[in-house]
């Protein structure tokens, strides 16, 4: 049985942890599909204002978008 220095084991453990954390950093992509068939790519997760029933998000260009919940058919997560 081979013995490895403790600093090597710590380095490998740190590398494995870093690899696991970085794989979870991929951002979800959202597509908001409207009732009229139009699709809007969102750069962040659409959030609903429950008082007004309006979804707020930013499109891929970074422009703010506000759409009534009634107009949205579905929100896809990719």
C-alpha positions as CSV (number, residue, x, y, z in Angstrom):
1,X,0.0,0.0,0.0
2,X,1.3,3.4,-1.0
3,X,1.2,6.4,1.3
4,X,0.8,9.9,-0.2
5,X,1.8,13.1,1.5
6,X,-1.1,14.9,3.3
7,X,-0.5,18.1,1.2
8,X,-1.0,16.1,-2.0
9,X,-4.2,14.6,-0.7
10,X,-5.5,18.1,0.3
11,X,-4.6,19.5,-3.1
12,X,-6.5,16.7,-4.8
13,X,-9.5,17.2,-2.5
14,X,-9.5,20.9,-3.2
15,X,-9.3,20.3,-7.0
16,X,-12.2,17.9,-6.8
17,X,-14.3,20.3,-4.8
18,X,-13.4,23.1,-7.2
19,X,-14.4,20.9,-10.2
20,X,-17.8,20.1,-8.5
21,X,-18.6,23.7,-7.7
22,X,-17.6,25.0,-11.2
23,X,-19.8,22.5,-12.9
24,X,-22.9,23.9,-11.1
25,X,-22.2,27.4,-12.2
26,X,-23.7,27.0,-15.6
27,X,-26.6,29.4,-15.8
28,X,-30.1,28.3,-16.8
29,X,-31.5,29.7,-20.0
30,X,-35.1,30.8,-20.0
31,X,-37.4,31.2,-23.0
32,X,-40.7,33.0,-22.4
33,X,-43.4,31.8,-24.9
34,X,-46.3,34.1,-25.3
35,X,-49.9,33.2,-26.3
36,X,-49.4,34.6,-29.8
37,X,-46.5,32.2,-30.4
38,X,-43.7,34.7,-30.0
39,X,-40.7,33.5,-28.0
40,X,-38.5,35.8,-25.9
41,X,-35.1,34.6,-24.7
42,X,-34.5,35.8,-21.1
43,X,-31.1,36.4,-19.6
44,X,-32.4,35.9,-16.0
45,X,-35.2,34.0,-14.4
46,X,-38.6,35.7,-14.9
47,X,-40.1,36.8,-11.6
48,X,-43.8,37.6,-11.1
49,X,-45.1,40.5,-9.1
50,X,-48.1,38.8,-7.4
51,X,-49.9,42.1,-6.7
52,X,-50.0,43.1,-10.4
53,X,-49.6,39.6,-12.1
54,X,-46.7,41.0,-14.2
55,X,-43.5,39.0,-15.0
56,X,-40.3,41.0,-15.0
57,X,-37.0,39.9,-16.6
58,X,-34.3,41.0,-18.9
59,X,-34.0,39.9,-22.5
60,X,-30.7,38.6,-23.9
61,X,-29.7,42.2,-24.9
62,X,-30.1,43.2,-21.2
63,X,-33.2,45.3,-21.8
64,X,-35.9,45.1,-19.0
65,X,-39.1,43.4,-20.0
66,X,-42.5,43.4,-18.2
67,X,-45.3,41.1,-19.5
68,X,-48.7,40.3,-18.0
69,X,-49.0,36.8,-16.7
70,X,-52.1,36.4,-18.9
71,X,-50.0,36.9,-22.1
72,X,-47.5,34.1,-21.2
73,X,-48.2,30.6,-22.3
74,X,-45.2,29.0,-20.7
75,X,-41.7,29.6,-19.5
76,X,-39.1,27.0,-20.6
77,X,-35.9,26.3,-18.7
78,X,-33.0,25.0,-20.8
